[in-house]
């Protein structure tokens, strides 16, 4: 693909001198799984079911189709030009520095919010498992301290830890699916409900599905961390395509399969489904003891996701600093290749969630889950637009691409139209209109700030010359 504009100072294809290439393909795959299989699945799925009932499966199907295509587009750009700024970096090249600035900062804030949500969710579930003990804010504080420390370690050690951390929850989700299917087929001690729980398929109509879409979008969030980690991966041109292919289908099987089991096993409006859907299914199957074990695994899963998302947010901030879009201190790495300032800055919102959960309790988690969905849609739009522009430039210049998007440009435009349709439906929905419009305002303000900043830097550079 073509060289970046003068506002984007990173050299394409060159490894960053501060970061170390210590990650391997298996680390990359498990890191993306670790980021995506967290609060969005174990907690957010219950929120989506409450919003749409069994029709939430439609929301998962639509979001799943979008995420498959978006990840392929992202893979095309990453394989050609890996950079820790990923979609922010590509948006800067394709759409100008204002777009790169807006997308980068929005995604950084989004991941910081996810980190906070997962710390609070893990604390909430753990306290419920032990039936008391320290309050949620104490657990959230402990998790933030330990995992921030882990992110300050060298990237190879971090990648190895995250590999095994994420593997625990991947195995667990597979076991949950087996147990759920066995329950539905009548192979456990509890009677199977059959298909009776699907009788009221869309209790809230189209508006419920639309409301669930933003929650579901949050659920799929995190898979794009593959693109961020590629800059610290050995042989990214080969490993990125492999990681994206492996991650996408596994995410879809885990998400759609798990949600289908929950909806078949229990009524959609069961209060326990909204709060702890996975534990509720095991209890219904007559495996309440397994529910306790499951609760522990869910906590591990949330912490794995927190770990991966803290990594991703720190690398995005590092890239923004390298491109003169964030304070320079965040763009420096220590001898071990760790951007210490970026890691610490990215953990701030997570630490702020500690006093927030002390003051407002469980409401903090609900508010965090609501905010993130619409910001992820912005990231998807930016990725689609960047791929269309950069692919056109690559074909014009005869630049070879190691990995290509299917059916370009028709499928790329079709996915953009589908995503636009989701946004229009969301704006028409009273329940989520405010969230979408407020996100649009924030994006515009960030784009304006990035554009002004870039022009000021260009003027200063011209004066120095």
ZITA-V295565 format. One record per pair of residues at least 6 apart in sequence whose ideal C-beta (glycine too) atoms are under 7 Angstrom apart, sorted by the first residue. I is the first residue (numbers start at 1). J is the second residue. D is the distance in whole Angstrom. If there is no record, write none. Layout:
I/J/D
I/J/D
This chain:
1/77/7
1/80/5
1/81/6
1/390/5
1/393/6
1/394/5
1/399/6
2/393/4
2/394/7
2/397/6
2/399/7
3/12/6
4/10/7
4/12/6
4/92/7
4/93/5
5/93/6
7/92/7
7/97/4
7/454/5
8/89/7
8/92/4
8/93/6
8/97/7
8/100/6
8/323/6
9/323/6
9/324/7
10/83/6
10/89/7
10/322/6
10/323/6
12/81/4
13/81/6
15/21/6
16/84/7
16/231/6
18/332/7
18/333/3
18/337/7
18/339/7
19/84/7
19/231/6
19/232/5
19/333/6
19/337/5
20/155/6
20/232/6
20/337/3
21/232/6
21/233/6
21/234/5
22/154/7
22/155/4
22/156/3
22/159/6
22/232/6
23/155/6
23/159/5
23/229/6
23/232/5
23/233/4
24/234/6
25/239/4
25/242/6
25/243/6
26/163/6
27/159/4
27/162/7
27/163/5
28/226/6
28/229/6
28/233/6
28/239/6
28/243/4
29/243/5
29/246/5
29/247/6
30/162/6
30/163/4
30/166/4
30/167/6
31/159/7
31/162/5
31/166/7
31/225/6
31/229/6
31/308/5
32/223/5
32/225/5
32/226/4
32/243/7
32/247/5
33/166/5
33/170/6
33/247/6
33/250/6
34/162/5
34/165/6
34/166/3
34/304/4
34/305/6
34/307/7
34/308/4
35/222/3
35/223/7
35/225/5
35/305/6
35/308/4
35/309/5
35/312/7
36/220/7
36/222/4
36/223/5
36/251/6
37/169/5
37/173/7
37/254/6
37/301/6
37/305/7
38/118/5
38/222/7
38/301/6
38/302/5
38/304/7
38/305/2
39/114/7
39/117/5
39/118/5
39/121/5
39/302/6
39/305/7
40/218/5
40/219/3
40/220/7
40/221/6
41/219/6
41/255/6
41/258/7
42/278/6
42/298/5
42/301/6
42/302/7
43/121/5
44/215/5
44/218/6
44/219/5
44/369/6
45/219/6
45/258/7
45/259/5
45/262/7
45/277/6
46/273/6
46/274/4
46/275/6
46/277/4
47/215/5
47/274/7
47/369/6
48/56/5
48/59/6
48/212/4
48/215/4
48/216/5
48/219/7
49/56/5
49/262/7
49/263/7
49/268/5
49/273/6
49/274/7
49/277/7
50/274/4
51/204/7
51/208/6
51/211/4
51/212/4
51/215/6
52/59/6
52/204/6
52/208/4
52/209/5
52/211/7
52/212/4
53/200/6
53/201/7
53/202/6
53/203/4
53/204/6
53/208/6
53/268/4
54/198/5
54/201/5
54/263/5
54/268/6
55/201/6
55/202/4
55/208/6
55/209/5
56/212/5
56/259/7
57/259/7
57/260/6
57/263/7
58/209/5
59/209/5
59/212/4
59/213/5
59/216/4
60/216/6
60/255/6
60/256/5
60/259/6
62/213/7
63/213/7
63/216/5
63/217/6
63/220/6
64/252/5
64/256/7
66/380/6
66/415/6
66/418/6
66/419/6
67/220/5
67/223/6
68/248/5
69/411/6
69/415/4
70/380/5
70/383/5
70/384/7
70/415/7
71/223/6
71/244/5
71/248/5
72/244/7
72/405/5
72/406/6
73/383/6
73/384/6
73/387/4
73/405/5
73/412/6
74/87/6
74/224/6
74/227/5
74/383/5
75/240/6
75/241/6
75/244/4
75/403/5
76/387/6
76/391/7
76/401/6
76/403/5
76/404/6
76/405/5
77/90/5
77/386/7
77/387/6
77/390/6
78/86/7
78/227/5
78/230/5
78/236/7
78/240/5
79/236/7
79/237/5
79/240/5
79/241/6
79/402/4
79/403/4
80/401/5
80/402/6
82/230/4
82/231/5
82/236/4
83/89/4
83/231/6
83/319/6
84/228/6
84/231/4
84/315/4
84/318/6
84/319/4
85/104/6
85/316/6
85/319/3
85/320/7
85/323/7
86/227/4
86/228/5
87/103/6
87/224/7
87/227/6
87/379/6
87/382/6
87/383/5
87/386/7
88/100/5
88/103/5
88/104/3
88/107/7
88/316/6
88/319/7
88/320/7
89/100/7
89/319/6
90/386/4
90/390/6
91/99/4
91/100/5
91/103/5
91/382/5
91/386/5
92/99/6
92/100/2
92/323/7
93/390/6
94/385/7
94/386/4
94/389/4
94/390/5
95/385/6
95/386/7
95/389/7
97/450/6
97/451/7
97/454/4
98/447/4
98/448/7
98/450/4
98/451/3
98/454/7
99/382/7
99/447/6
100/323/7
100/325/7
100/450/7
101/325/5
101/446/6
101/449/7
101/450/2
101/453/7
102/443/5
102/446/4
102/447/4
102/450/6
103/378/7
103/379/6
103/382/4
104/316/6
104/319/7
104/320/5
104/325/6
105/320/7
105/446/5
106/375/5
106/378/6
106/442/7
106/443/6
106/446/6
107/316/6
107/379/5
108/313/5
108/316/5
108/317/6
110/372/5
110/375/4
110/376/6
111/309/5
111/312/6
111/313/4
112/313/5
112/346/6
112/349/4
112/350/7
113/349/6
113/368/5
113/371/6
113/372/6
114/221/7
114/309/5
114/372/6
115/306/5
115/309/5
115/310/5
115/313/7
115/349/7
115/350/4
116/349/5
116/350/5
116/353/4
116/368/6
117/365/6
117/368/4
117/369/6
118/302/5
118/305/5
118/306/4
119/140/4
119/143/5
119/144/5
119/306/6
119/350/5
119/353/6
120/136/6
120/140/5
120/353/5
120/357/5
120/364/6
120/365/5
121/302/5
121/365/6
122/139/7
122/143/6
122/299/5
122/302/4
122/303/6
123/136/4
123/139/3
123/140/4
123/143/7
124/136/5
124/362/7
124/365/7
125/295/6
125/298/6
125/299/5
126/139/5
126/299/5
127/133/6
127/136/6
127/139/6
129/292/6
129/295/4
129/296/7
136/357/5
137/354/5
137/355/7
137/357/5
137/358/4
140/353/6
140/354/5
140/357/6
141/354/5
143/303/6
143/306/7
144/347/6
144/350/5
144/351/5
144/354/7
147/303/7
147/306/6
147/307/5
147/310/6
148/310/7
148/343/7
148/347/5
150/158/6
150/161/6
150/307/6
151/158/6
151/310/5
151/311/6
151/314/6
151/343/5
152/338/6
152/340/6
152/343/6
154/336/4
154/337/6
154/338/7
155/232/5
155/337/6
158/311/7
162/304/7
162/307/6
162/308/6
165/300/7
165/304/4
165/307/6
166/304/5
168/297/6
168/300/5
169/297/6
169/300/6
169/301/4
169/304/6
172/297/4
172/301/7
173/254/5
173/258/6
176/258/7
176/278/6
177/257/5
177/258/7
177/261/6
179/282/7
179/285/6
179/287/7
180/261/3
180/265/6
180/281/6
181/261/7
182/188/6
183/190/6
183/192/6
183/265/6
183/285/4
184/192/5
184/264/5
184/265/7
185/192/6
186/192/4
188/285/5
188/286/6
189/286/4
190/284/6
190/285/5
190/286/4
193/264/7
193/265/7
195/264/7
197/263/6
197/264/6
197/266/6
197/267/5
197/268/7
198/263/7
198/264/7
202/208/7
207/429/5
207/431/7
210/425/5
210/426/6
210/429/5
210/432/7
211/429/6
211/431/5
211/432/6
213/422/6
213/426/7
214/373/3
214/374/6
214/426/7
214/432/6
214/435/7
215/369/7
215/373/6
217/373/4
217/376/5
217/377/6
218/369/6
218/372/5
218/373/4
218/376/6
219/255/6
220/251/7
221/372/6
221/376/5
222/305/7
222/308/7
222/309/6
223/247/6
223/251/6
224/379/7
225/308/6
225/312/4
226/240/7
226/243/5
226/244/6
226/247/6
228/312/5
228/315/5
228/316/6
230/236/4
230/240/5
233/239/5
237/402/5
241/403/4
261/281/6
262/273/6
262/277/5
262/281/6
265/281/5
265/284/5
266/273/5
266/280/6
266/281/6
266/284/6
270/280/7
272/280/4
273/280/5
278/294/6
278/298/6
279/291/5
279/294/6
279/295/6
282/288/7
282/290/5
282/291/4
282/294/6
283/291/5
310/346/6
310/347/6
313/346/4
314/339/6
314/342/4
314/343/4
314/346/4
317/326/6
317/330/5
317/342/4
317/345/6
317/346/6
318/330/6
318/331/6
318/339/4
318/342/4
320/326/4
321/327/6
321/328/6
321/330/4
321/331/3
322/331/4
324/457/6
325/450/7
329/341/5
330/339/7
330/341/5
330/342/4
330/345/6
332/339/7
332/341/7
333/339/5
334/340/6
353/364/6
356/364/5
357/364/5
370/435/6
374/435/5
374/436/5
374/439/4
375/439/6
377/419/7
377/423/7
378/439/7
378/443/6
380/419/6
381/419/6
384/412/6
384/415/6
384/416/5
387/405/6
387/412/6
388/409/6
388/412/5
391/405/7
391/408/6
394/401/6
405/411/7
405/412/6
423/436/7
426/432/5
426/436/5
427/433/5
427/436/6
427/437/7
